[in-house]
Structure formats: C-alpha cells, structure tokens
Amino acid sequence: MFNIKLKKYILIIVITFLSLFISFNVVSADNGPKPELTIIVENPPTDEYYLDLLVDYEINYGYTWLHEEEYDQEKIKIFKDFRDGNWRPALLTKTRAPITGRLIGRREGDRVIHEFGYTLPNKLKIAILDSNNKITVSDEIAIKALKTTITYDYKNNNITYKSKMSSFKDIIRTCIVTLLIEGIILLLFRFSIKKNIKSFILVNVLTQVLLYVVLNLVVYKYNFTSFIPTFITMEGIILIIESLLFSKYLKEHTIKRKIAFSVVANIFSCISGFVIYLFIYIT
C-alpha cells in the first residue's frame, strides 16, 4: 500500500518537473495565445525615462505585477499621482486584470522597445515621464487584436500602429509544446505512443487551432474585455472535446483512464505554462 502511494507521489512530481522543464526550454512563456503589445519609441529622451500605459476606468481593487522598489521612489510617486482627465497609469495604479510589463524599456540603437502582455485594456494612451519629471501623453489608441505593435515618435508625439492575428508560427509553437507535455503524460498513463500517435496529434492540433481562431475572432470583433471569459470557456470546451475524442480513438485501457488522461494532460499543460509565464515575466 505504501509503495503504491509512493509511486503516485513520484508520478506527480515527475509530471510537474517535466512539464515545467519542457515549457521553459521550448517557449519560455505561457502555453496558448496571449495578448502582446510592443511599443517602439523613436526619438526617445536621451536619459532614462519611465513609460506606462494609461487607462480610463476606476477600480477599488485590482492587479499589479510591477515591482515598484526597482525604481526611483520620487518619480514613482509623481507618476502614480498623475492624471490626464480620467486617464491614469495602469501598471502603477492597478488594473482589472494582470498586465505584464516594466516602466523602463530596452534600448536598441536610437530607439527603445517596451513590451506588455497577458491582458491588455481595450483602449489606452502612452505616458512618458522624463528625467526632468515632465510627462508627455499620446493620443488614444484602440487595441483590436492579440498582437499589436505601436511606433511612438516621442519628439513629434505621433503614433502609427499595426495589429495582426496570431500567426501560423504561433499555432505551430503552441502545438509542439502541448504535444510534448501531453505526450509525456500519455506515456505516464501507460498508453503506447506508437499505437496512438496519429489520433493524439490530430486531436491536439484540432483543438489548438480552434482555440486560436475563436480567440482572435472574438477579440477582433468585440474587445479585450471578452478575452479572459472566452479563454476560460474555450479551455472548458476543449477539455470536453478532447475527453470525448480520446475516449473514442485512443487505443488500450478503459474509457475512465482515457478521460482521466485528458483531464490531467489539459490541467498540467495549462498550469505549467502559467507558472513559467509568471517566473519569466513577474519575478
């Protein structure tokens, strides 16, 4: 009895370790489509500056993943207290849902790159606090796709931006990670890869493509408010679809084991990606 329990604990540890290891080395990010915003600042201030997104809604409680202790506290206070009408700094004053990003960008030649993600507001402004504590604010920008790149000419206060749907490369990358993680779990549930490789790959590719298509269409037609509920709903639907398909097409073992595999595989795939995302972007 003790040996059986010990084996179960070892199995859980092995699944967790391998899932995290694969996620970290293959994608270094959350598994699945997530909003991405890249801001390219041209003609930036010569000295170090802070950049935050401005949002126009109020909240009593919210999320922030920003480590304020990394920055100049006097400047943090100035920026945090800043208001442009109803607009306020998102990272500094919290948001409805978590946003990844930093106040200081990455200099590449004569421009600076800022990256934000995980969740994004439907509309935003860009605010820059320079070394003299002067704050410059851009015009309002509407976000209508999972991937958006904004080019902001700081000197002339001009904006150009482009949006795009998730690419074929994104889908392939996610499919590879999902197949690796769930493939390990398939083996740990004592299914034969050789006997089940075709149905295993087809089902996972089908559900990942479905997830990408639905999320891109929903965000494009509506806005980012719909992203999280749609993502959660789709994950539940995918779990049901995979459970039904795997219970029918996987060879060997009972239906209960097939469904159990599907549930465990989906949970670990989602959790491992989320943990890695937090590790890379938050810590």
N, C-alpha and C positions, 0 to 999 in steps of 0.2 A: 504493500500500500504506500509506504513511504517512498519507494523507488518510483512509483507511478507519478506521485505528486511532484517529486524532484524533477522528473523528466518534463513535466508540464511547465514548471518554472523555467527550466533551462530553455525549453522551446520558445517561451515568450521572450526571454532575454535575447536569444539568437535572432528571432524575427525583428525585434526592435533595433538591435545593433546593425544588422544587415540592411534594413530599410533605411535607417539614417545614413549609413555609410554610402549606400548607392545614391541616395538623393543628394548628398553633399558633393560627391565626386562627379556626378553626371550633370546636374543642373544648378546646384548651389542656389536654389530658390524654391518657392512653393510650387508643388506639382499642380498644374491646372492653369487656366487663363486668369490673369490678374491685370487690373488696370495699370498702365505705365504712362508717366508723364515726364518728358525730358525738356528742360528749359535751357536753351543755349543763349547766354548773354554775350552779345557783341559790344565792342567799345565799353567794357566794364570799368568800374572805378579802378584806379591803379593800386590802391591799398585794399586790404582785406575788408570785405563787406558782408552783411547778413542779408539773406533773401528768404522771404516767407510768402506763402500763398494767403490771399485774403478771401474770407467767406462772409456772406451777408446774413447769416442766421444766428440766433441766440440759443444757447443751451444752458441748463442748470448743471448737468453732469455730462462729462464727455471723456474722450480718449486723448492721450498724448503719449507718444513714444520718444519724445525729444529729451535728451539728457542736458538740461539747462546748465549743469555745473561745468560743462565743457566750454562754456562761452563767457565773455565779459559780462559780469552781472549788471553793471551800469547800463550797458547797451541793451541787455535783455529787458530791463525794466522800461526803458524808453520805448522799445519795440512792442512790448506786451501791452503798454498803455495806449498805443497808437490806434486811432480810429479814422477811417475815411468815410464819414457818414455812418451807415450801418455796417460797413465792412470792417473786419477785424483779422488779426494774424491767426492763421489756422493752427500751425504747429505749436505756437506759444500759448494760445488760449483754449485749446482743445476742440475736438470735432465730434460729430455724431458717430463716426466710425473711424477706426485707426488709419492713419496715414504715415507711411514711411518717408523719411527724408531728413536732410540736415540743413542748417542755416548757411553753412559755408560750402561752396561748390568746389569743383575740381578744375584747376586752370590747365588749359591746353592751348599753348601759344598765346594769341591775343584774344581769346575768348574763354568763358567759364561755363562748365556744364553742371547743371543741377538735376537731380533725379528724384522723383516722388512716385509713390505707388501704393499698392494693396487696396486702398479705396481712395476715390477722388470725389471732390464736390462737382455738382452739375455745372456750376459757373464759378469763376474765380478772377482775381486780379493778382498781379505780381507787385510786391512791395520790396524795395531795396533800401536798407539802412547803411549809409556810407560811413567812413571813418570820422567825419565831422558831425555825425548824428543827424544828417539830413535824410529824409525819407522821400523816395520817388515812387509813385504809383502808376501802374499801367492802366490801359483801358480794360473793360470787362471782356472775359474770354469764356465762350461756351464749350464744354467738353462733351463730345458726342460719339466717342469711340474708345475702345480699350487701349489703343496706343496713340498717343498724341505727342508731337514734337513742336515746341514753340521756340521761335527765334526772336529774342527781345534785344533791340538796339537801345542800349541804356542811354547813350548820348543824345539820340533823337527821340527817345521814348516811343518807338514804333514797334509794332508786333506783326509777325507773319507766323502762321502755324498750319500744320497739316496733320490730318488724322488718318488712321488706317485700321482695317480689321486685322485680326490675328492672322499671321502668315502660315503658309504650309509648313515652313520650318518649325514654327511654334508647335503645331499639331504633332509633327514627327518627333520632336524632342520630348513632348509630354507622353506620347505613346511609348517611346523607348523606356523612359523612367518607370511608367506604370507597368510595362511588361516585365521589367527586371525585378521590381519589388514584388508584384503579384506572382511572378514565376517562382521566386524563392518560396513564397508561402504555398504555392501549388505543390512543390516538392515536399515541404514540411507536412502537408496533409496527405502525403504518400500517393499522390497522383503521378502517373507516368507522363513526362514531358513528350516523349516520343509518340504516345498514343493520343495525346490531347493538344498537340501544338497548333494544329490548324484552327480548331474551334476556339482555343484560348486566345490566339492572336486576333482572329476575326471579331470576336465579341468585344474585346478591349478597344480595338481600333474603331469599331462602330460607335461605341458609347463615348469615346473621347471626341470624335468628330461631331457627334450630336451635341455634346456639351459646348464645344467651341462655337458651333453655328448658332445655337439658341442664345447663348450669352451675347455674342456680337450683335445679333439682330435685335435683341431686347434693349441693349444699351443704346444702339444707334436710333431705334425708333422712339424710345422713351428717354431715360436718362440714368445716371448712376445710382439714383435712389432705388432703382429696381434691381441693381446688380446683386446685392447680398441675398435678398429673398429668392431671386431667381436661381442663384448659385446653390443655395441650400435645397431648394425644391428639386433642382435637376440632379443633385447628388442623391437625393432620396429616390427619384425616379430611376436613375442609373443603377442603384443598388437593387431595386426590384427587377429591372430588365435583366441584369446580369445573373441574379439568382434564378430567374426563370430559364434563361438560356443555358446557363451552366448545368442546372439540374437536368436539363434535357440532353445536352450534347456532350458533356464530359463523360468519359468512359471510366469504368471501375467505381467501386464503392457505392454507398447508399445515397439517396436523394438528400437526406439530412446532412451528410458530410459535404455534399456538393454545395448546399445552401450555406452551411457554416463556413466553408472556404470563401465563398463570395462575400459574405458579411465581413469576415476577418480581413480579407485582402483589401476591400474598399476602405475599411476603417484605418488600417495601417498605412495605406498609400496616402490617405488624406492627412493623417496625423504627422507622419514622418516629414512630409513636405512642409507642413505648417511650422513644425519645430525648427527645421533647417532655416526657413524664412526668418523666423524670429532671431535665431542665432546669428545670422549674417547681417541683418539689417537693423536689429534693435540693440544687440549687445556691443 
